[in-house]
Amino acid sequence: MLETSARLLKLLSLLQAHRDWSGPELSTRLGVSTRTIRNDVERLRSLGYPVHATPGVAGGYRLGAGAALPPLLLDDEEAVAVAVGLGRAAGGGVEGIEETSVRALAKLEQVLPSRLRRRVSALNAYTVQIPGNAPSVPPEVLTTIANAARDHEGLRFDYTGHEGDATMRNVEPHRLVHRRGRWYLVGYDVDRGGWRTFRVDRMRLRTPSGPRFTPRELPGDGDVAAYVEKGLNTAMWRYRATVLLHAPAERMRELPLGLEVEPVDEATCLLKLGGDDVNGMAVWIGFLGVDFEVLDPPELAEHVLRLSERYRRAVSGR
């Protein structure tokens, strides 16, 4: 009986880790006959696991979605990753998910072995998460977008720009990206004939969704994170700035900030960045720890001047 139970757990782990398995593949992995595999699949079904079977040469087994959530098998690293992720989600970012994340984390920690519980506790205790003021996004919006990208289905939505203007968009979704507390959608805008990056909190999805599409290749080397980073440093923000940094470009690129700088000479470089809050931009530039000159816009230069005067007053009595 112990051998059968262990084999069922191994079979379930394989089904959860891979989308499709043929009967012979599972038979080879587990060292049993295909008939035993069929019997084990029936046992899993009786326990509530919706294992779908497709007959024929190209057929096989797949773990599908059921009416209820059956138990999941997680290895040590997966369990730690889920626990840490739930801890971060409890700090916000997705609308209404904080309380749910706390409940799920409490259930998971209750069954974690002590060795894993210590690892999770150490990570949470010695990791500082700075909450931001970015708007949260309903989880159903994120799942709808993610499902559309997975299934290659177009999205139709109303989008509010920086100046408050609303437009209707037909987009082939490519990837969701989370950066500095905000969610972004990278997709191909069909009506405008080009790739765009959209802030999800500014999107209002329409139904029905758009037609199915054949996926396109993202420009450049296909690095979606780099594509979003580049876009956010320029066109995505209300304010766009150009700053002359009194430091070599190589030195600034070594900082773990993903800065895109253009060398001017051996001692200076140009930094282009953007933001919705010029005061926050002024503070952030100061964190770079080098002398700089604001070339544009004038609003940023004014805030830098105000900030410098405030710092000067803070130490004028010394």
C-alpha positions as CSV (number, residue, x, y, z in Angstrom):
1,M,0.0,0.0,0.0
2,L,2.9,2.3,0.8
3,E,4.4,1.7,-2.6
4,T,1.1,2.5,-4.3
5,S,0.6,5.7,-2.3
6,A,4.2,6.8,-3.1
7,R,3.6,6.1,-6.8
8,L,0.4,8.2,-6.8
9,L,2.2,11.1,-5.3
10,K,4.9,10.8,-7.9
11,L,2.3,10.6,-10.7
12,L,0.5,13.7,-9.3
13,S,3.8,15.6,-9.1
14,L,4.6,14.7,-12.8
15,L,1.1,15.8,-13.9
16,Q,1.4,19.1,-12.0
17,A,4.9,19.9,-13.5
18,H,4.1,19.2,-17.1
19,R,1.2,20.1,-19.3
20,D,0.8,16.8,-21.3
21,W,2.1,13.3,-20.7
22,S,1.6,10.2,-22.9
23,G,0.9,6.9,-21.2
24,P,4.2,5.4,-22.3
25,E,6.1,8.4,-20.9
26,L,4.5,8.1,-17.5
27,S,5.0,4.3,-17.6
28,T,8.7,4.8,-18.2
29,R,9.1,7.4,-15.5
30,L,7.3,5.4,-12.9
31,G,8.5,1.9,-14.0
32,V,5.1,0.4,-14.2
33,S,2.8,-0.8,-17.0
34,T,0.5,1.6,-18.9
35,R,-2.4,-0.4,-17.4
36,T,-1.2,0.5,-13.9
37,I,-1.0,4.2,-15.0
38,R,-4.6,4.0,-16.1
39,N,-5.6,2.5,-12.7
40,D,-3.6,5.2,-10.9
41,V,-5.3,7.9,-12.9
42,E,-8.7,6.6,-11.8
43,R,-7.5,6.7,-8.2
44,L,-6.5,10.4,-8.6
45,R,-9.9,11.2,-10.1
46,S,-11.6,9.6,-7.2
47,L,-9.6,11.9,-4.9
48,G,-10.8,15.0,-6.8
49,Y,-8.0,15.5,-9.3
50,P,-9.5,16.2,-12.8
51,V,-7.1,14.2,-14.9
52,H,-8.2,14.4,-18.6
53,A,-7.3,11.6,-21.0
54,T,-7.1,11.9,-24.8
55,P,-7.2,8.6,-26.8
56,G,-5.2,7.9,-29.9
57,V,-1.5,8.0,-30.9
58,A,-1.1,11.7,-30.1
59,G,-3.2,11.3,-26.9
60,G,-2.2,11.4,-23.3
61,Y,-3.0,12.7,-19.8
62,R,-3.4,16.3,-18.6
63,L,-4.3,17.7,-15.2
64,G,-7.2,20.1,-15.8
65,A,-9.2,22.5,-13.7
66,G,-12.0,21.1,-11.6
67,A,-15.0,22.3,-9.6
68,A,-12.8,22.4,-6.4
69,L,-9.1,22.9,-5.7
70,P,-7.5,19.6,-4.8
71,P,-4.3,19.5,-2.7
72,L,-1.1,20.6,-4.5
73,L,2.3,19.0,-4.3
74,L,5.2,21.4,-3.8
75,D,8.9,20.6,-3.5
76,D,11.0,22.5,-0.9
77,E,12.1,25.3,-3.2
78,E,8.5,25.7,-4.6
79,A,7.1,25.9,-1.1
80,V,9.5,28.6,0.0
81,A,8.9,30.6,-3.2
82,V,5.1,30.5,-2.7
83,A,5.4,31.5,0.9
84,V,7.7,34.4,0.2
85,G,5.5,35.5,-2.7
86,L,2.4,35.4,-0.5
87,G,4.3,37.5,2.1
88,R,5.1,40.1,-0.5
89,A,1.5,40.1,-1.9
90,A,0.2,40.7,1.6
91,G,1.9,44.1,1.3
92,G,-0.4,45.2,-1.5
93,G,-0.1,45.7,-5.3
94,V,-3.2,43.8,-6.4
95,E,-6.5,45.2,-5.3
96,G,-8.2,43.2,-2.5
97,I,-5.5,40.5,-2.3
98,E,-3.8,41.5,1.0
99,E,-6.2,39.7,3.3
100,T,-6.5,36.7,1.1
101,S,-2.7,36.4,0.9
102,V,-2.4,36.5,4.7
103,R,-5.0,33.7,5.1
104,A,-3.2,31.6,2.4
105,L,0.2,32.2,4.0
106,A,-1.1,31.2,7.4
107,K,-2.4,27.9,6.0
108,L,0.9,27.2,4.2
109,E,3.1,28.0,7.2
110,Q,1.0,25.7,9.3
111,V,2.1,22.6,7.3
112,L,5.6,23.7,6.4
113,P,8.4,21.5,7.8
114,S,10.4,23.4,10.5
115,R,13.4,23.6,8.2
116,L,11.4,25.4,5.6
117,R,9.6,27.6,8.1
118,R,12.9,28.9,9.3
119,R,14.0,29.7,5.8
120,V,10.8,31.6,5.1
121,S,11.0,33.4,8.4
122,A,14.6,34.5,7.8
123,L,13.7,35.8,4.3
124,N,10.7,37.8,5.6
125,A,12.6,39.1,8.7
126,Y,15.7,40.3,6.8
127,T,13.9,41.7,3.7
128,V,12.5,45.2,3.8
129,Q,9.6,46.0,1.5
130,I,9.0,49.7,0.9
131,P,5.3,50.2,0.1
132,G,4.5,52.5,-2.8
133,N,1.6,54.7,-3.6
134,A,0.9,53.0,-7.0
135,P,-2.7,52.3,-7.7
136,S,-3.8,48.7,-7.2
137,V,-5.3,46.5,-9.9
138,P,-8.2,44.0,-9.5
139,P,-6.9,40.5,-9.7
140,E,-9.6,39.5,-12.2
141,V,-8.3,42.1,-14.6
142,L,-4.8,40.6,-14.4
143,T,-6.0,37.1,-14.9
144,T,-8.2,38.1,-17.9
145,I,-5.1,39.8,-19.5
146,A,-2.8,36.9,-18.7
147,N,-5.3,34.3,-20.1
148,A,-5.8,36.4,-23.3
149,A,-2.0,36.5,-23.8
150,R,-1.7,32.8,-23.2
151,D,-4.5,31.9,-25.6
152,H,-3.5,34.5,-28.2
153,E,-6.8,36.3,-28.0
154,G,-7.1,40.1,-28.7
155,L,-8.1,42.6,-26.1
156,R,-10.5,45.5,-26.5
157,F,-10.3,48.2,-23.8
158,D,-10.6,51.9,-23.1
159,Y,-7.4,53.5,-22.1
160,T,-6.9,56.8,-20.3
161,G,-3.7,58.7,-21.2
162,H,-1.5,61.0,-19.2
163,E,-3.6,64.0,-20.0
164,G,-6.9,62.3,-19.2
165,D,-7.9,61.6,-22.8
166,A,-9.7,58.3,-23.3
167,T,-9.2,56.1,-26.4
168,M,-10.4,52.7,-27.5
169,R,-7.7,50.2,-28.2
170,N,-7.5,46.8,-30.0
171,V,-4.4,45.1,-28.8
172,E,-2.7,41.7,-29.2
173,P,-1.4,41.1,-25.6
174,H,2.1,39.8,-25.3
175,R,3.2,39.9,-21.6
176,L,2.3,41.4,-18.2
177,V,5.2,43.2,-16.4
178,H,5.3,44.3,-12.8
179,R,7.7,47.2,-12.1
180,R,8.0,49.4,-9.0
181,G,4.5,48.7,-7.8
182,R,2.7,49.1,-11.2
183,W,1.4,46.6,-13.7
184,Y,2.1,47.1,-17.4
185,L,0.8,45.3,-20.5
186,V,3.1,45.0,-23.5
187,G,1.2,44.3,-26.7
188,Y,0.8,45.1,-30.4
189,D,-1.7,47.9,-31.0
190,V,-3.5,46.7,-34.2
191,D,-5.1,50.0,-35.1
192,R,-1.9,52.0,-34.6
193,G,0.3,49.4,-36.2
194,G,3.0,49.2,-33.5
195,W,4.1,47.9,-30.2
196,R,2.9,49.7,-27.1
197,T,3.1,49.6,-23.3
198,F,0.0,50.2,-21.3
199,R,-0.5,50.8,-17.6
200,V,-3.1,48.3,-16.5
201,D,-4.7,50.6,-13.9
202,R,-5.6,52.9,-16.7
203,M,-7.3,50.2,-18.7
204,R,-11.0,49.3,-18.7
205,L,-11.6,46.0,-20.5
206,R,-14.5,45.7,-22.9
207,T,-16.4,42.6,-23.8
208,P,-16.4,40.7,-26.0
209,S,-12.7,40.4,-26.5
210,G,-10.9,40.6,-29.8
211,P,-10.2,37.8,-32.3
212,R,-7.5,35.2,-32.0
213,F,-4.1,36.2,-33.5
214,T,-0.8,34.8,-34.5
215,P,1.9,35.9,-32.0
216,R,4.4,38.5,-33.3
217,E,8.0,38.8,-32.3
218,L,8.8,41.7,-29.9
219,P,11.3,44.2,-31.3
220,G,14.9,44.0,-30.4
221,D,16.2,40.8,-28.7
222,G,12.8,39.8,-27.3
223,D,13.7,40.9,-23.7
224,V,10.3,42.2,-22.6
225,A,11.7,43.6,-19.3
226,A,14.3,45.6,-21.1
227,Y,11.6,46.8,-23.6
228,V,9.4,48.1,-20.8
229,E,12.3,49.7,-18.9
230,K,13.3,51.6,-22.0
231,G,9.7,52.7,-22.7
232,L,9.1,53.9,-19.1
233,N,12.2,56.0,-19.2
234,T,10.8,58.0,-22.1
235,A,7.2,58.0,-23.3
236,M,5.2,56.5,-20.5
237,W,5.5,59.3,-18.1
238,R,3.8,62.7,-17.7
239,Y,7.2,64.4,-17.3
240,R,10.3,63.5,-19.3
241,A,13.7,64.8,-18.3
242,T,17.3,65.0,-19.6
243,V,20.0,65.3,-16.9
244,L,23.7,65.7,-17.4
245,L,25.5,63.5,-14.8
246,H,29.1,64.4,-13.9
247,A,30.3,60.8,-13.9
248,P,31.5,58.4,-16.6
249,A,28.8,56.4,-18.4
250,E,30.5,53.1,-17.5
251,R,30.3,53.9,-13.8
252,M,26.6,54.8,-13.9
253,R,25.8,51.6,-15.9
254,E,27.3,49.5,-13.1
255,L,24.7,50.7,-10.7
256,P,21.9,48.1,-10.2
257,L,19.2,50.5,-11.5
258,G,19.1,49.7,-15.2
259,L,20.1,53.2,-16.2
260,E,20.3,54.0,-19.8
261,V,22.9,56.7,-20.2
262,E,24.7,58.2,-23.2
263,P,28.3,59.2,-22.8
264,V,29.2,62.8,-23.6
265,D,32.9,62.6,-22.8
266,E,35.1,60.6,-20.4
267,A,33.7,62.4,-17.3
268,T,30.0,63.0,-18.1
269,C,27.0,61.3,-19.5
270,L,23.3,62.1,-20.3
271,L,20.5,60.4,-18.4
272,K,16.9,60.4,-19.8
273,L,14.2,59.5,-17.4
274,G,10.5,60.1,-16.8
275,G,7.9,60.2,-14.0
276,D,4.5,61.5,-13.0
277,D,5.9,63.4,-10.0
278,V,8.7,65.9,-10.6
279,N,9.4,66.2,-6.8
280,G,9.9,62.4,-6.6
281,M,12.2,62.6,-9.7
282,A,14.3,65.3,-8.0
283,V,14.7,63.2,-4.9
284,W,15.5,60.1,-7.0
285,I,18.3,61.8,-9.0
286,G,19.9,62.8,-5.7
287,F,20.1,59.1,-4.7
288,L,22.6,58.6,-7.6
289,G,25.3,60.2,-5.5
290,V,26.9,62.3,-8.3
291,D,26.8,66.0,-9.3
292,F,24.3,66.7,-12.0
293,E,22.7,69.4,-14.1
294,V,19.0,69.4,-15.1
295,L,18.8,70.3,-18.8
296,D,15.0,70.0,-19.0
297,P,12.2,70.3,-18.1
298,P,12.1,73.6,-16.2
299,E,9.7,72.1,-13.7
300,L,12.3,69.6,-12.6
301,A,15.0,72.2,-12.3
302,E,12.6,74.3,-10.1
303,H,12.0,71.3,-7.7
304,V,15.7,70.5,-7.5
305,L,16.3,74.1,-6.5
306,R,13.6,74.0,-3.8
307,L,15.0,70.7,-2.5
308,S,18.5,72.1,-2.3
309,E,17.2,75.1,-0.3
310,R,15.3,72.9,2.0
311,Y,18.5,70.8,2.7
312,R,20.5,74.0,3.2
313,R,18.1,75.2,5.8
314,A,18.2,71.9,7.5
315,V,21.9,72.4,8.4
316,S,22.1,76.2,8.5
317,G,22.3,76.2,12.3
318,R,25.5,74.2,12.4
